[in-house]
Structure formats: C-alpha cells, structure tokens
Amino acid sequence: MAQQRFQPHLWWMTSLVGLFALLSGCSNSGSSTGAGSSGGKRQFVTVGTAPAGGAFAPVGNAIAGVVDAHQGDLNWVVKPQGTKGTQENIRMLDGGEIEFGMANAAISYFATKGEGNWDKPYEIRAVATIAPNVGLFVTTQSSGIKTIADLKGKRVVLGPAGAGFDYFLKPLLEAHGVSYDDLTVLNGNYITAVDMIADGKADASFMGGAIPIPAVVQLCASQDVVFLEFESNVAEKLAEYPFYFPVPISADTYDDLDSELVGMNVGNMQLITHASVPEDVVYNLTKLMYENRAEIVEKHPAGKAINPKNVVKDTGTPFHPGAVKFYQEVGIWPEQ
C-alpha cells in the first residue's frame, strides 16, 4: 500500500482518530465475544412466528418478549419476526436467517426425514414442546354439512398457501375417507377463513392452534357454527405418526359448542432451532423461557404447556443439546 503524504493541516484530525481508537480499545479489552456469555458483544436473537389468527404468533411474541426482558447481562436483543409459519421458519433456520422459530411438530417431523415435499433432511432441533395444536373442522348451520365425509364436493379452507398444512391434513382426511381431490381447496389464514365463510365464499374451514383458537371465537361471534366431529377410531388409524392424539374440548370453550368435543392434536406447537446454533445460546434461551414461563402464560394461555411434563415431550424431532443440558439440570429430562 502506498504511503500517504503527511498533510500538516490534518494533524489534529489524525490525533483525534487515534485517541478515539485507543479509548475504544481500552473499553473493549477483556470483553468476551461469546454469543451466550455474560458481557459479550451484542447478540441479535430472532424468533420466527407465523401469520395472525392462530396461537403461534402471540406465543412466539410472548417467548421473545419475556426472554428479552429477563436476559440479565447477556447483552441480547431478542425479537419476534412475522413469517408464513412452520415451513418458512424451517428454511430460514437452515439459511441462518433466524435462530429460533415456532413450528408444527407434524411438519417438523417430515422435514427432519426429508420426506414429502422436503428436498433434503433438515437439521432442525426441538427446544420446547408447547401446547397441542388442536385441529377442528368448522362450518355453519346454513351449509348443511354435518360430518367430515360431507366435505366432499365443498369449498374448504385448508390453511395458507405454502404453510405445509397438507402434511397433517392429508392423513387426517384420508382416515375419514376424504382426499384433497374430493374438495375444492381454498387457501387463507384463519382470519381470512372467517371472512370467507361469512361472505359465502367458503363452505367450511380447518382451524388449528392452542385452545381457544382466536379465529373460532371470532367466527362464533358472527355465525351459527357447527363443529364437525372426528370419527372415534381416527387416532388408531393414525397411530404410525407420533404427533396425533385426541384432545377434549370443554363445552364452555366456544359459544356455539353445546357439549364436550374431541379435537385432534395435529402436531404440537414447538419452539425449534437449528443444529448449528451454539449450545450456550440455546441453553440460555431455554433457561430464561422456562424459568419465566408464568409471564408467558399471562400473555397467552398456551404458555401453560411449558411445564415439567410437557415441555420435554418427544414428538419426533430430536432436541438440541443446549435444551437437553438445561432440562437435565432441572431434573425433568426423561430417562432413556
């Protein structure tokens, strides 16, 4: 590099720059650069969420907010980021664009295996198993639809385009003798589905999430809602998958529900990460989330599922070593 000629009229600027560099070096000396270490450089931690209308977005927002508020001296900036949901979160984790993401365990299950439309096995890891993602099919009195089999030939909203709902809906419908080819499949988030049903543009919709599902509450406020019951043996038909199981819904959950209804877990809500995210980052977030879970519950009732029994539940996605380390420390990791 060519030597610059000294310019006398700039000597004072050069001196100031040197002084600032010296002071900066002194202030940073001895600081750790570890992402999860106390006193380290600022670490931006992003939690991918999902579209509005379900529980993923408010729960993801709650986790990010509570962890950020209780981070102590980690020097983190923890923020939620709205996304299209599980599939986008998995791809963003794989690309290093986010550190954590909300996910449906059924979609994660197939992604880790590289099955379905996944182009490869994705190295995602579970951090916490949260609330059951309770699936329901809803319609209105005026539609004349009484059973899931009656959906044949009808216009049915089956989630946002590209969200991956087909991973768990296809087996569930097939267990009732219904295929995608039997339906006019419409796409939209849960809030959009409410509007489509109210406007007569859809006959029925799948709704899912932690109970109560906000969009179902909204639909009951404006329509006479009919809840379509699952066949009693559907869980047995789907036994090969680790993420389906029946979930009772009490009659007082929704205005138009007259008696207890059995919903179907179609893949627990999860918090996931990527295998490449450092162990200390995952450990610290898991610790802060778990120890402050009461505040998450205050923001959304699904936070109740962050409990000793449920949070370590195996739904088919391997847990990250950082999460396992914390769960072992507090004595809730199951014996192998």
C-alpha positions as a LaTeX table, in Angstrom:
\begin{tabular}{lrrr}
\hline
Residue & $x$ (\AA) & $y$ (\AA) & $z$ (\AA) \\
\hline
Met1 & 0.00 & 0.00 & 0.00 \\
Ala2 & 1.44 & 3.40 & $-0.98$ \\
Gln3 & 2.44 & 5.66 & 1.90 \\
Gln4 & 0.19 & 8.69 & 2.27 \\
Arg5 & 1.85 & 12.10 & 2.26 \\
Phe6 & 1.58 & 13.91 & 5.60 \\
Gln7 & $-0.72$ & 16.93 & 5.47 \\
Pro8 & 0.01 & 19.40 & 8.32 \\
His9 & $-3.49$ & 20.88 & 8.31 \\
Leu10 & $-4.95$ & 17.40 & 9.13 \\
Trp11 & $-2.65$ & 16.57 & 12.05 \\
Trp12 & $-5.34$ & 17.34 & 14.66 \\
Met13 & $-7.93$ & 15.07 & 12.95 \\
Thr14 & $-5.41$ & 12.23 & 12.85 \\
Ser15 & $-4.67$ & 12.70 & 16.54 \\
Leu16 & $-8.35$ & 12.63 & 17.48 \\
Val17 & $-8.97$ & 9.44 & 15.47 \\
Gly18 & $-6.04$ & 7.80 & 17.18 \\
Leu19 & $-7.28$ & 8.88 & 20.59 \\
Phe20 & $-10.78$ & 7.52 & 19.94 \\
Ala21 & $-9.34$ & 4.21 & 18.73 \\
Leu22 & $-7.20$ & 3.94 & 21.86 \\
Leu23 & $-10.15$ & 4.65 & 24.16 \\
Ser24 & $-12.31$ & 2.17 & 22.27 \\
Gly25 & $-9.66$ & $-0.49$ & 22.58 \\
Cys26 & $-9.37$ & 0.10 & 26.32 \\
Ser27 & $-13.12$ & $-0.10$ & 26.86 \\
Asn28 & $-13.38$ & $-3.37$ & 24.94 \\
Ser29 & $-10.36$ & $-5.08$ & 26.41 \\
Gly30 & $-11.22$ & $-8.21$ & 28.34 \\
Ser31 & $-14.73$ & $-8.48$ & 26.83 \\
Ser32 & $-15.93$ & $-11.90$ & 25.79 \\
Thr33 & $-17.21$ & $-12.32$ & 22.26 \\
Gly34 & $-19.15$ & $-15.47$ & 23.06 \\
Ala35 & $-22.79$ & $-15.11$ & 21.95 \\
Gly36 & $-24.17$ & $-16.56$ & 25.12 \\
Ser37 & $-21.58$ & $-15.23$ & 27.55 \\
Ser38 & $-22.08$ & $-12.52$ & 30.15 \\
Gly39 & $-20.55$ & $-9.25$ & 28.98 \\
Gly40 & $-20.19$ & $-10.47$ & 25.39 \\
Lys41 & $-20.83$ & $-8.47$ & 22.25 \\
Arg42 & $-24.43$ & $-7.74$ & 21.38 \\
Gln43 & $-26.23$ & $-10.78$ & 20.00 \\
Phe44 & $-29.40$ & $-10.45$ & 17.95 \\
Val45 & $-31.70$ & $-13.40$ & 18.57 \\
Thr46 & $-34.73$ & $-13.71$ & 16.29 \\
Val47 & $-37.78$ & $-15.92$ & 16.81 \\
Gly48 & $-39.76$ & $-16.62$ & 13.64 \\
Thr49 & $-43.51$ & $-16.78$ & 14.31 \\
Ala50 & $-46.47$ & $-17.21$ & 11.91 \\
Pro51 & $-49.43$ & $-15.39$ & 10.34 \\
Ala52 & $-52.07$ & $-13.79$ & 12.54 \\
Gly53 & $-55.18$ & $-15.68$ & 13.58 \\
Gly54 & $-53.64$ & $-18.68$ & 15.30 \\
Ala55 & $-51.67$ & $-19.06$ & 18.50 \\
Phe56 & $-48.17$ & $-19.32$ & 17.03 \\
Ala57 & $-47.72$ & $-15.56$ & 16.61 \\
Pro58 & $-48.83$ & $-14.45$ & 20.10 \\
Val59 & $-46.96$ & $-17.29$ & 21.81 \\
Gly60 & $-43.80$ & $-16.62$ & 19.80 \\
Asn61 & $-44.12$ & $-12.92$ & 20.58 \\
Ala62 & $-44.55$ & $-13.74$ & 24.28 \\
Ile63 & $-41.50$ & $-16.00$ & 24.40 \\
Ala64 & $-39.31$ & $-13.41$ & 22.66 \\
Gly65 & $-40.57$ & $-10.59$ & 24.88 \\
Val66 & $-40.17$ & $-12.47$ & 28.15 \\
Val67 & $-36.69$ & $-13.75$ & 27.30 \\
Asp68 & $-35.61$ & $-10.26$ & 26.24 \\
Ala69 & $-36.96$ & $-8.76$ & 29.47 \\
His70 & $-35.12$ & $-11.26$ & 31.69 \\
Gln71 & $-31.85$ & $-11.68$ & 29.81 \\
Gly72 & $-29.76$ & $-10.09$ & 32.57 \\
Asp73 & $-26.26$ & $-9.27$ & 31.30 \\
Leu74 & $-26.33$ & $-11.49$ & 28.22 \\
Asn75 & $-26.43$ & $-8.38$ & 26.01 \\
Trp76 & $-29.05$ & $-9.88$ & 23.71 \\
Val77 & $-31.69$ & $-8.24$ & 21.55 \\
Val78 & $-34.50$ & $-10.80$ & 21.30 \\
Lys79 & $-37.20$ & $-10.02$ & 18.76 \\
Pro80 & $-40.04$ & $-11.92$ & 17.08 \\
Gln81 & $-40.31$ & $-11.85$ & 13.30 \\
Gly82 & $-43.58$ & $-12.45$ & 11.48 \\
Thr83 & $-43.31$ & $-15.22$ & 8.88 \\
Lys84 & $-45.56$ & $-17.51$ & 6.84 \\
Gly85 & $-45.23$ & $-20.20$ & 9.51 \\
Thr86 & $-43.50$ & $-23.52$ & 10.04 \\
Gln87 & $-42.15$ & $-24.22$ & 6.56 \\
Glu88 & $-40.67$ & $-20.76$ & 6.15 \\
Asn89 & $-39.24$ & $-20.89$ & 9.66 \\
Ile90 & $-37.51$ & $-24.21$ & 8.91 \\
Arg91 & $-35.99$ & $-22.83$ & 5.72 \\
Met92 & $-34.94$ & $-19.61$ & 7.44 \\
Leu93 & $-33.29$ & $-21.61$ & 10.22 \\
Asp94 & $-31.49$ & $-23.69$ & 7.60 \\
Gly95 & $-30.27$ & $-20.50$ & 5.91 \\
Gly96 & $-29.11$ & $-18.93$ & 9.18 \\
Glu97 & $-31.61$ & $-16.07$ & 8.89 \\
Ile98 & $-33.19$ & $-16.69$ & 12.32 \\
Glu99 & $-32.04$ & $-18.51$ & 15.46 \\
Phe100 & $-35.40$ & $-19.91$ & 16.67 \\
Gly101 & $-38.83$ & $-20.47$ & 15.20 \\
Met102 & $-42.34$ & $-21.57$ & 16.04 \\
Ala103 & $-43.32$ & $-24.79$ & 14.32 \\
Asn104 & $-45.88$ & $-27.52$ & 13.99 \\
Ala105 & $-44.41$ & $-30.84$ & 15.12 \\
Ala106 & $-46.00$ & $-32.75$ & 12.23 \\
Ile107 & $-44.28$ & $-30.58$ & 9.63 \\
Ser108 & $-41.00$ & $-30.71$ & 11.58 \\
Tyr109 & $-41.27$ & $-34.50$ & 11.69 \\
Phe110 & $-41.33$ & $-34.80$ & 7.90 \\
Ala111 & $-38.69$ & $-32.08$ & 7.43 \\
Thr112 & $-36.14$ & $-33.91$ & 9.60 \\
Lys113 & $-36.67$ & $-37.00$ & 7.45 \\
Gly114 & $-36.61$ & $-35.16$ & 4.14 \\
Glu115 & $-39.96$ & $-36.67$ & 3.23 \\
Gly116 & $-42.95$ & $-35.24$ & 1.42 \\
Asn117 & $-42.01$ & $-32.07$ & $-0.45$ \\
Trp118 & $-38.82$ & $-31.51$ & 1.53 \\
Asp119 & $-35.78$ & $-31.59$ & $-0.75$ \\
Lys120 & $-33.45$ & $-32.95$ & 1.93 \\
Pro121 & $-33.40$ & $-33.83$ & 5.64 \\
Tyr122 & $-33.30$ & $-30.53$ & 7.55 \\
Glu123 & $-31.10$ & $-30.34$ & 10.65 \\
Ile124 & $-33.68$ & $-28.68$ & 12.85 \\
Arg125 & $-33.85$ & $-29.42$ & 16.57 \\
Ala126 & $-36.57$ & $-29.09$ & 19.19 \\
Val127 & $-36.15$ & $-26.60$ & 22.03 \\
Ala128 & $-39.54$ & $-26.99$ & 23.71 \\
Thr129 & $-42.75$ & $-28.88$ & 23.11 \\
Ile130 & $-45.57$ & $-26.46$ & 23.80 \\
Ala131 & $-49.35$ & $-26.70$ & 23.53 \\
Pro132 & $-51.17$ & $-29.24$ & 21.42 \\
Asn133 & $-52.10$ & $-27.81$ & 18.04 \\
Val134 & $-55.74$ & $-28.83$ & 18.28 \\
Gly135 & $-57.37$ & $-29.20$ & 14.89 \\
Leu136 & $-61.05$ & $-28.65$ & 14.15 \\
Phe137 & $-63.23$ & $-28.54$ & 11.07 \\
Val138 & $-65.92$ & $-25.88$ & 11.32 \\
Thr139 & $-68.83$ & $-24.89$ & 9.13 \\
Thr140 & $-72.17$ & $-23.13$ & 9.56 \\
Gln141 & $-75.74$ & $-24.28$ & 10.04 \\
Ser142 & $-76.68$ & $-22.95$ & 6.60 \\
Ser143 & $-74.09$ & $-25.15$ & 4.81 \\
Gly144 & $-75.92$ & $-28.39$ & 5.61 \\
Ile145 & $-72.59$ & $-30.09$ & 6.36 \\
Lys146 & $-72.87$ & $-32.48$ & 9.31 \\
Thr147 & $-69.78$ & $-34.74$ & 9.09 \\
Ile148 & $-66.24$ & $-34.63$ & 7.75 \\
Ala149 & $-67.33$ & $-37.02$ & 4.99 \\
Asp150 & $-69.87$ & $-34.35$ & 3.93 \\
Leu151 & $-66.96$ & $-32.08$ & 2.98 \\
Lys152 & $-66.70$ & $-33.90$ & $-0.36$ \\
Gly153 & $-67.52$ & $-31.52$ & $-3.16$ \\
Lys154 & $-67.35$ & $-28.49$ & $-0.85$ \\
Arg155 & $-65.16$ & $-25.39$ & $-0.76$ \\
Val156 & $-62.88$ & $-25.86$ & 2.24 \\
Val157 & $-60.15$ & $-23.52$ & 3.52 \\
Leu158 & $-57.11$ & $-25.62$ & 4.40 \\
Gly159 & $-54.62$ & $-23.03$ & 5.58 \\
Pro160 & $-52.31$ & $-20.51$ & 3.91 \\
Ala161 & $-50.65$ & $-21.48$ & 0.64 \\
Gly162 & $-47.21$ & $-22.89$ & 1.34 \\
Ala163 & $-47.79$ & $-23.29$ & 5.08 \\
Gly164 & $-47.50$ & $-27.09$ & 4.91 \\
Phe165 & $-50.87$ & $-27.97$ & 6.43 \\
Asp166 & $-51.19$ & $-30.83$ & 3.94 \\
Tyr167 & $-48.55$ & $-32.75$ & 5.89 \\
Phe168 & $-51.01$ & $-33.39$ & 8.69 \\
Leu169 & $-54.34$ & $-32.75$ & 6.95 \\
Lys170 & $-53.98$ & $-35.29$ & 4.16 \\
Pro171 & $-53.56$ & $-38.28$ & 6.54 \\
Leu172 & $-56.33$ & $-36.91$ & 8.78 \\
Leu173 & $-58.79$ & $-36.51$ & 5.92 \\
Glu174 & $-57.83$ & $-39.85$ & 4.40 \\
Ala175 & $-58.59$ & $-41.51$ & 7.74 \\
His176 & $-62.17$ & $-40.26$ & 7.17 \\
Gly177 & $-62.29$ & $-41.43$ & 3.56 \\
Val178 & $-61.76$ & $-37.95$ & 2.11 \\
Ser179 & $-58.95$ & $-36.90$ & $-0.23$ \\
Tyr180 & $-57.82$ & $-33.48$ & $-1.37$ \\
Asp181 & $-59.20$ & $-34.36$ & $-4.82$ \\
Asp182 & $-62.66$ & $-34.63$ & $-3.26$ \\
Leu183 & $-62.57$ & $-30.97$ & $-2.20$ \\
Thr184 & $-62.30$ & $-27.54$ & $-3.71$ \\
Val185 & $-59.27$ & $-26.49$ & $-1.67$ \\
Leu186 & $-59.09$ & $-22.81$ & $-0.76$ \\
Asn187 & $-56.10$ & $-21.13$ & 0.83 \\
Gly188 & $-56.01$ & $-18.47$ & 3.51 \\
Asn189 & $-55.05$ & $-17.89$ & 7.12 \\
Tyr190 & $-57.60$ & $-18.39$ & 9.88 \\
Ile191 & $-58.79$ & $-14.78$ & 9.90 \\
Thr192 & $-59.22$ & $-14.92$ & 6.12 \\
Ala193 & $-61.17$ & $-18.17$ & 6.53 \\
Val194 & $-63.59$ & $-16.46$ & 8.92 \\
Asp195 & $-64.25$ & $-13.75$ & 6.35 \\
Met196 & $-64.62$ & $-16.26$ & 3.51 \\
Ile197 & $-67.21$ & $-18.27$ & 5.44 \\
Ala198 & $-69.09$ & $-15.13$ & 6.48 \\
Asp199 & $-69.12$ & $-13.87$ & 2.87 \\
Gly200 & $-70.30$ & $-17.22$ & 1.49 \\
Lys201 & $-67.05$ & $-17.81$ & $-0.41$ \\
Ala202 & $-66.21$ & $-20.96$ & 1.56 \\
Asp203 & $-68.36$ & $-23.73$ & 2.99 \\
Ala204 & $-66.06$ & $-24.88$ & 5.77 \\
Ser205 & $-62.57$ & $-24.48$ & 7.15 \\
Phe206 & $-59.91$ & $-26.27$ & 9.09 \\
Met207 & $-58.87$ & $-24.33$ & 12.18 \\
Gly208 & $-56.00$ & $-25.24$ & 14.47 \\
Gly209 & $-53.98$ & $-23.98$ & 17.38 \\
Ala210 & $-53.95$ & $-23.76$ & 21.13 \\
Ile211 & $-57.39$ & $-23.71$ & 22.69 \\
Pro212 & $-59.20$ & $-21.36$ & 22.45 \\
Ile213 & $-58.41$ & $-20.67$ & 18.79 \\
Pro214 & $-58.97$ & $-16.91$ & 18.31 \\
Ala215 & $-60.42$ & $-17.27$ & 14.81 \\
Val216 & $-63.00$ & $-19.81$ & 16.01 \\
Val217 & $-64.04$ & $-17.42$ & 18.78 \\
Gln218 & $-64.44$ & $-14.72$ & 16.16 \\
Leu219 & $-66.47$ & $-16.98$ & 13.85 \\
Cys220 & $-68.82$ & $-17.95$ & 16.69 \\
Ala221 & $-69.49$ & $-14.27$ & 17.33 \\
Ser222 & $-70.94$ & $-13.74$ & 13.86 \\
Gln223 & $-72.19$ & $-17.15$ & 12.63 \\
Asp224 & $-74.08$ & $-20.20$ & 13.84 \\
Val225 & $-71.09$ & $-22.53$ & 13.90 \\
Val226 & $-71.19$ & $-26.30$ & 13.51 \\
Phe227 & $-68.20$ & $-28.30$ & 14.79 \\
Leu228 & $-67.56$ & $-31.45$ & 12.76 \\
Glu229 & $-66.70$ & $-34.46$ & 14.94 \\
Phe230 & $-63.78$ & $-36.76$ & 14.22 \\
Glu231 & $-64.52$ & $-40.47$ & 13.97 \\
Ser232 & $-63.91$ & $-42.24$ & 17.28 \\
Asn233 & $-61.22$ & $-44.57$ & 15.87 \\
Val234 & $-59.27$ & $-41.96$ & 13.91 \\
Ala235 & $-56.37$ & $-41.89$ & 16.41 \\
Glu236 & $-55.92$ & $-45.64$ & 15.96 \\
Lys237 & $-55.82$ & $-45.22$ & 12.19 \\
Leu238 & $-53.06$ & $-42.62$ & 12.57 \\
Ala239 & $-51.03$ & $-44.49$ & 15.20 \\
Glu240 & $-47.91$ & $-44.69$ & 12.99 \\
Tyr241 & $-47.37$ & $-40.95$ & 13.46 \\
Pro242 & $-46.01$ & $-39.67$ & 16.82 \\
Phe243 & $-47.89$ & $-36.37$ & 16.80 \\
Tyr244 & $-51.62$ & $-37.22$ & 16.56 \\
Phe245 & $-53.71$ & $-37.71$ & 19.68 \\
Pro246 & $-57.25$ & $-36.76$ & 20.78 \\
Val247 & $-57.75$ & $-33.64$ & 22.90 \\
Pro248 & $-61.06$ & $-32.99$ & 24.72 \\
Ile249 & $-62.53$ & $-29.50$ & 24.39 \\
Ser250 & $-64.98$ & $-28.45$ & 27.09 \\
Ala251 & $-68.43$ & $-27.17$ & 26.11 \\
Asp252 & $-67.78$ & $-23.71$ & 27.57 \\
Thr253 & $-64.80$ & $-23.08$ & 25.28 \\
Tyr254 & $-66.86$ & $-21.68$ & 22.39 \\
Asp255 & $-70.28$ & $-20.05$ & 22.33 \\
Asp256 & $-71.72$ & $-22.48$ & 19.77 \\
Leu257 & $-70.37$ & $-25.62$ & 21.39 \\
Asp258 & $-73.19$ & $-27.35$ & 23.26 \\
Ser259 & $-71.28$ & $-30.35$ & 24.63 \\
Glu260 & $-67.72$ & $-31.60$ & 25.02 \\
Leu261 & $-65.99$ & $-32.08$ & 21.68 \\
Val262 & $-62.93$ & $-34.22$ & 20.97 \\
Gly263 & $-60.43$ & $-32.31$ & 18.87 \\
Met264 & $-57.35$ & $-33.84$ & 17.30 \\
Asn265 & $-53.80$ & $-32.81$ & 18.03 \\
Val266 & $-52.26$ & $-32.39$ & 14.60 \\
Gly267 & $-48.75$ & $-31.65$ & 15.79 \\
Asn268 & $-47.81$ & $-29.82$ & 18.97 \\
Met269 & $-46.76$ & $-26.25$ & 18.81 \\
Gln270 & $-42.97$ & $-26.29$ & 19.13 \\
Leu271 & $-40.11$ & $-23.93$ & 19.56 \\
Ile272 & $-37.34$ & $-25.15$ & 17.28 \\
Thr273 & $-33.82$ & $-24.15$ & 16.34 \\
His274 & $-31.06$ & $-25.43$ & 14.05 \\
Ala275 & $-28.34$ & $-27.91$ & 14.95 \\
Ser276 & $-25.71$ & $-25.26$ & 14.11 \\
Val277 & $-26.96$ & $-22.72$ & 16.69 \\
Pro278 & $-24.40$ & $-22.69$ & 19.54 \\
Glu279 & $-25.22$ & $-24.77$ & 22.61 \\
Asp280 & $-24.89$ & $-21.86$ & 25.02 \\
Val281 & $-27.36$ & $-19.73$ & 23.04 \\
Val282 & $-29.97$ & $-22.50$ & 23.09 \\
Tyr283 & $-29.25$ & $-23.28$ & 26.74 \\
Asn284 & $-29.70$ & $-19.66$ & 27.83 \\
Leu285 & $-32.90$ & $-19.11$ & 25.89 \\
Thr286 & $-34.37$ & $-22.39$ & 27.16 \\
Lys287 & $-33.48$ & $-21.46$ & 30.74 \\
Leu288 & $-34.94$ & $-17.95$ & 30.51 \\
Met289 & $-38.12$ & $-19.19$ & 28.83 \\
Tyr290 & $-38.69$ & $-22.00$ & 31.32 \\
Glu291 & $-37.86$ & $-20.07$ & 34.48 \\
Asn292 & $-40.14$ & $-17.19$ & 33.44 \\
Arg293 & $-42.94$ & $-19.29$ & 31.96 \\
Ala294 & $-45.53$ & $-17.76$ & 34.31 \\
Glu295 & $-45.15$ & $-14.47$ & 32.45 \\
Ile296 & $-45.66$ & $-16.23$ & 29.12 \\
Val297 & $-48.91$ & $-17.66$ & 30.49 \\
Glu298 & $-50.03$ & $-14.11$ & 31.34 \\
Lys299 & $-49.65$ & $-13.22$ & 27.65 \\
His300 & $-51.24$ & $-16.40$ & 26.23 \\
Pro301 & $-52.76$ & $-19.47$ & 27.95 \\
Ala302 & $-50.76$ & $-21.81$ & 25.70 \\
Gly303 & $-47.80$ & $-20.97$ & 27.90 \\
Lys304 & $-49.23$ & $-23.39$ & 30.47 \\
Ala305 & $-47.83$ & $-26.18$ & 28.30 \\
Ile306 & $-44.28$ & $-25.04$ & 29.14 \\
Asn307 & $-44.38$ & $-27.30$ & 32.18 \\
Pro308 & $-42.15$ & $-30.10$ & 33.50 \\
Lys309 & $-44.21$ & $-32.89$ & 31.96 \\
Asn310 & $-45.00$ & $-31.46$ & 28.55 \\
Val311 & $-42.04$ & $-29.30$ & 27.53 \\
Val312 & $-39.74$ & $-32.33$ & 27.01 \\
Lys313 & $-42.33$ & $-34.45$ & 25.19 \\
Asp314 & $-40.93$ & $-36.32$ & 22.17 \\
Thr315 & $-42.91$ & $-35.53$ & 19.02 \\
Gly316 & $-40.41$ & $-36.92$ & 16.53 \\
Thr317 & $-37.91$ & $-34.04$ & 16.28 \\
Pro318 & $-34.57$ & $-34.52$ & 18.13 \\
Phe319 & $-33.88$ & $-31.99$ & 20.90 \\
His320 & $-30.95$ & $-29.59$ & 20.70 \\
Pro321 & $-28.12$ & $-30.43$ & 23.15 \\
Gly322 & $-28.39$ & $-26.94$ & 24.68 \\
Ala323 & $-32.03$ & $-27.56$ & 25.61 \\
Val324 & $-31.27$ & $-31.07$ & 26.85 \\
Lys325 & $-28.49$ & $-29.71$ & 29.08 \\
Phe326 & $-30.91$ & $-27.35$ & 30.83 \\
Tyr327 & $-33.68$ & $-29.92$ & 31.19 \\
Gln328 & $-31.20$ & $-32.37$ & 32.71 \\
Glu329 & $-30.00$ & $-29.74$ & 35.18 \\
Val330 & $-33.53$ & $-29.13$ & 36.47 \\
Gly331 & $-34.28$ & $-32.87$ & 36.55 \\
Ile332 & $-37.13$ & $-33.06$ & 34.03 \\
Trp333 & $-35.36$ & $-34.74$ & 31.09 \\
Pro334 & $-36.78$ & $-38.29$ & 30.80 \\
Glu335 & $-34.52$ & $-41.24$ & 31.49 \\
Gln336 & $-33.54$ & $-43.01$ & 28.29 \\
\hline
\end{tabular}
